[in-house]
Amino acid sequence: MKTLTILRHAKSGWDVQVERDFDRPINARGKRGADLIGQYLKRQGFPVDRIIASPAVRVTETLDIFQPAANLDAVEPHWDRRIYLASAATLIDTIRDTGRDAQHLLIAGHNPGLEDLILELVPESDDDEFRAAVEKKLPTSAMARLEIDIADWHDLDVRQARIVDFIRPRDLDPTLGPAMD
């Protein structure tokens, strides 16, 4: 059994002038969201033994806040440019390539790829409230935890996972509600 934690980057600052989308930083609301989600992961006791992440500024800044809050300072992220604005298919390939011997892998990146990844990995079900919530939107700083009955990340394929947890910043602090996503 493997677990895959999917973390979307924190809210970015569209008011900041940058030459490239890749360089956009997170804003104050994003910092709060990343911290809350990191604290949540720590409280839940969810293990993470490997992190793969987009090297985009908004992801690196998210992890700079999320990791200490989650007590994951000792886990050095593997930065993989393929994750930046990747499709679900590319994300699956990246996980297969870089998961290696991790039991509990965290991937941090961007939408729409991460949302599509969850919807590809988790089969449709009328009674899956977590999947239904992701279908509506995977907001910034949201985190989904999936269990996958595989022994090796190379065996990862669509419709194999089940969502065991899904949390958004607004679930922890209502002031970070959808009007601001």
C-alpha positions as CSV (number, residue, x, y, z in Angstrom):
1,M,0.0,0.0,0.0
2,K,1.3,3.5,-1.0
3,T,0.0,6.9,0.0
4,L,0.1,9.9,-2.3
5,T,-0.5,13.3,-0.8
6,I,-1.3,16.0,-3.4
7,L,-0.7,19.6,-2.4
8,R,-1.7,22.5,-4.6
9,H,0.5,25.6,-4.3
10,A,-0.7,28.5,-2.1
11,K,-2.6,31.5,-3.4
12,S,-0.3,33.5,-5.6
13,G,0.0,37.2,-5.8
14,W,-1.4,38.4,-9.1
15,D,-0.8,42.0,-8.1
16,V,3.0,41.4,-8.2
17,Q,4.6,42.2,-11.6
18,V,6.7,39.3,-12.8
19,E,8.1,38.7,-16.3
20,R,7.2,35.0,-16.2
21,D,4.3,33.1,-14.7
22,F,6.9,30.7,-13.2
23,D,8.2,33.5,-11.0
24,R,4.9,34.6,-9.4
25,P,5.1,34.5,-5.6
26,I,2.4,33.6,-3.1
27,N,0.5,36.3,-1.2
28,A,-0.4,36.8,2.5
29,R,-3.6,34.7,2.2
30,G,-1.5,32.0,0.5
31,K,1.1,32.1,3.4
32,R,-1.7,31.6,5.9
33,G,-3.2,28.7,3.9
34,A,0.1,26.9,3.5
35,D,0.7,27.2,7.2
36,L,-2.7,25.9,8.2
37,I,-2.5,22.9,5.9
38,G,0.9,22.1,7.1
39,Q,-0.3,22.2,10.7
40,Y,-3.2,20.0,9.8
41,L,-0.9,17.4,8.3
42,K,1.2,17.4,11.4
43,R,-1.9,17.0,13.7
44,Q,-3.2,14.1,11.6
45,G,0.1,12.4,11.9
46,F,0.2,11.7,8.1
47,P,3.7,10.5,7.2
48,V,5.6,11.8,4.2
49,D,9.0,10.3,3.3
50,R,9.5,11.9,-0.1
51,I,8.5,15.2,-1.7
52,I,8.5,15.9,-5.4
53,A,7.6,19.4,-6.5
54,S,7.5,22.0,-9.2
55,P,10.4,24.4,-8.9
56,A,8.0,27.4,-9.7
57,V,8.4,30.2,-7.1
58,R,4.8,29.8,-5.8
59,V,5.5,26.1,-5.1
60,T,8.9,26.7,-3.4
61,E,7.4,29.4,-1.3
62,T,4.5,27.2,-0.3
63,L,6.8,24.4,0.8
64,D,9.0,26.9,2.7
65,I,6.0,27.5,4.9
66,F,4.2,24.2,4.7
67,Q,7.2,21.9,5.6
68,P,8.1,23.5,8.9
69,A,4.4,23.7,9.9
70,A,4.0,20.0,9.0
71,N,7.3,19.1,10.8
72,L,8.8,17.9,7.4
73,D,11.9,20.1,7.5
74,A,14.1,17.0,7.2
75,V,12.5,15.9,3.9
76,E,14.4,17.6,1.0
77,P,12.1,18.2,-2.0
78,H,13.1,16.8,-5.3
79,W,12.5,19.6,-7.7
80,D,11.1,18.4,-11.1
81,R,10.3,21.0,-13.8
82,R,8.0,18.4,-15.5
83,I,5.5,19.2,-12.7
84,Y,5.1,22.8,-13.7
85,L,1.7,23.1,-15.4
86,A,1.8,19.4,-16.2
87,S,-1.1,17.3,-17.4
88,A,-2.4,14.4,-15.3
89,A,-0.6,12.0,-17.7
90,T,2.7,13.8,-17.2
91,L,2.2,13.8,-13.4
92,I,1.6,10.1,-13.4
93,D,4.8,9.5,-15.4
94,T,6.7,11.8,-13.0
95,I,5.4,9.9,-9.9
96,R,6.4,6.6,-11.5
97,D,9.9,7.9,-12.2
98,T,10.6,9.7,-9.0
99,G,8.6,7.9,-6.3
100,R,11.3,5.3,-6.0
101,D,11.2,3.5,-2.6
102,A,8.9,6.1,-0.9
103,Q,5.9,4.6,0.9
104,H,4.4,8.1,1.5
105,L,4.9,10.4,-1.4
106,L,3.9,14.1,-1.5
107,I,3.6,15.9,-4.9
108,A,3.3,19.7,-4.9
109,G,2.3,21.6,-8.0
110,H,-0.4,23.3,-10.0
111,N,-3.9,23.1,-11.4
112,P,-5.5,22.0,-13.6
113,G,-3.0,19.1,-13.6
114,L,-3.3,18.1,-9.9
115,E,-7.1,18.2,-9.9
116,D,-7.1,16.1,-13.1
117,L,-4.6,13.7,-11.5
118,I,-7.0,13.1,-8.6
119,L,-9.9,12.6,-10.9
120,E,-7.9,10.2,-13.0
121,L,-6.6,8.1,-10.1
122,V,-9.8,7.9,-8.1
123,P,-12.7,6.1,-9.8
124,E,-16.1,7.8,-9.8
125,S,-18.5,6.8,-7.0
126,D,-21.8,8.2,-6.0
127,D,-20.9,8.2,-2.3
128,D,-17.4,9.6,-2.4
129,E,-17.8,13.1,-0.9
130,F,-14.1,13.9,-1.2
131,R,-14.0,13.1,-4.9
132,A,-17.1,15.2,-5.4
133,A,-15.5,18.1,-3.6
134,V,-12.4,17.8,-5.9
135,E,-14.6,17.7,-9.0
136,K,-16.0,21.1,-7.9
137,K,-12.6,22.6,-7.3
138,L,-9.1,21.9,-6.0
139,P,-8.4,25.4,-4.5
140,T,-5.1,26.8,-3.6
141,S,-3.3,25.1,-0.6
142,A,-5.8,22.3,-0.8
143,M,-4.4,18.8,0.1
144,A,-5.7,15.4,-0.8
145,R,-4.4,12.1,0.6
146,L,-4.8,9.0,-1.6
147,E,-4.3,5.4,-0.8
148,I,-3.2,3.1,-3.6
149,D,-2.9,-0.6,-3.5
150,I,0.4,-1.0,-5.3
151,A,3.9,-2.1,-4.1
152,D,5.9,0.0,-6.6
153,W,5.2,3.5,-8.0
154,H,6.0,2.1,-11.4
155,D,2.7,0.3,-11.2
156,L,0.7,3.5,-10.7
157,D,-2.3,3.6,-13.1
158,V,-5.7,5.3,-13.4
159,R,-8.7,4.4,-11.2
160,Q,-6.6,2.6,-8.6
161,A,-6.8,5.1,-5.7
162,R,-9.2,6.1,-3.0
163,I,-9.3,9.5,-1.3
164,V,-8.9,9.1,2.4
165,D,-8.6,12.8,3.3
166,F,-9.3,16.1,1.6
167,I,-8.8,19.5,3.3
168,R,-8.9,23.1,2.1
169,P,-7.7,26.2,4.0
170,R,-11.3,27.4,4.4
171,D,-12.2,24.2,6.2
172,L,-9.7,25.3,8.9
173,D,-10.3,29.1,8.8
174,P,-13.6,30.3,7.3
175,T,-12.1,33.7,6.5
176,L,-10.1,31.9,3.7
177,G,-13.4,31.1,2.0
178,P,-14.3,30.6,-1.6
179,A,-14.9,34.3,-2.4
180,M,-11.1,34.7,-2.1
181,D,-9.9,31.5,-3.9
